[in-house]
Amino acid sequence: MANPKRRHSQARTSKRRAHDHLTPHSLSECPNCHERKMPHRACPKCGYYKGREVLAVETEK
């Protein structure tokens, strides 16, 4: 199995890792309550998906 003969410099390692960052989730707006939610998922605030209620969400007191 091949092993590196010399260590990679810090700059070379940083250049390779430049694209390893995390990207934020894309969010869409719920058409029912206008809260931000993940696309293709039921809204955690109102429980609606595609115009109908699919989750029973308890209201806060």
N, C-alpha and C positions, 0 to 999 in steps of 0.2 A: 504494500500500500504506500502511496506517495506521501511524503511529509515535506513541509516547507523547509528550505535550507536556511533562509534568512527571515527575520521577522519583518512584517509590513510596517511601514512608517505610520505615525499617528494621522498624518494628512491623508494618506491613501485609505486608511480605515474609515476616516470621517467622510471622505468622498463616497465610499461605497454605502455607508449608512445614511446618507443624506435623504434617501427616499423611504426609509424605514419608519417614518413617523406615522402616527395614527391620524385618521381623518374623522371629523365629527359626523354623526349620523345625519342623514338627510331627513328632514321633517316636512310633513305636509299639514295642511289645515283641515280640521274636522269640519265638514259642511253643516253639521248639526249644532255644535256648541262653539265652533271657531277656536278651539284650543289646538296647540301643536301636538301632532302625534306621528308615530312611525307609519310610513305608507304600507298599505295592504294589511293593516291590522285594525282591530276594533279600538275605538277611542277609550282610553282608561278613565276619562272623566265622565262621559255620558253613557258609554257602553254600546254606541251605535256603530254599525258597519254597513255600508252600501244602502243607507236609508232605512234600515230596520234595527231594532234593538236586539242584540245578540248576547249581551252581558247584563246581569242584574247588578247595578252599582248602587251602593248605599250612599245616601246623601249625608253630608256632614251637618252636625247640629250646631 
